[in-house]
């Protein structure tokens, strides 16, 4: 029966590799060529991490900008709504239409009924 266990799963191999990293033997001698794929992988992870950080900071800044704009637009909406309510009152409308030559009637309206 063959032992098909991978050397990378062997606890002693892992311990030796980790201790080699701690002792500074990671890039010595012939190990450099063997470790290049791992170094490229780490470099790729660092680049992705930096890019992700920049993207998230940009998104946060944009969200803050949109929140400030939303507050500003909300306050403008409230102000315009108040102005519209004020200008649509009967006394204000009567003041504004005097310039057009119109005046407010003083007699109440009469109901017209038709007999059949």
Buried (B, 14 or more C-beta within 10 A) or exposed (E): EEEEEEEEEEEEEEEEEEEEEEEEEBEEEEEEEEEEEEEEEEEEEEEEEEEEEEEEEEEEEEEEEEEEEEEEEEEEEEEEEEEEEEEEEEEEEEEEEEEEEEEEEEEEEEEEEEEE
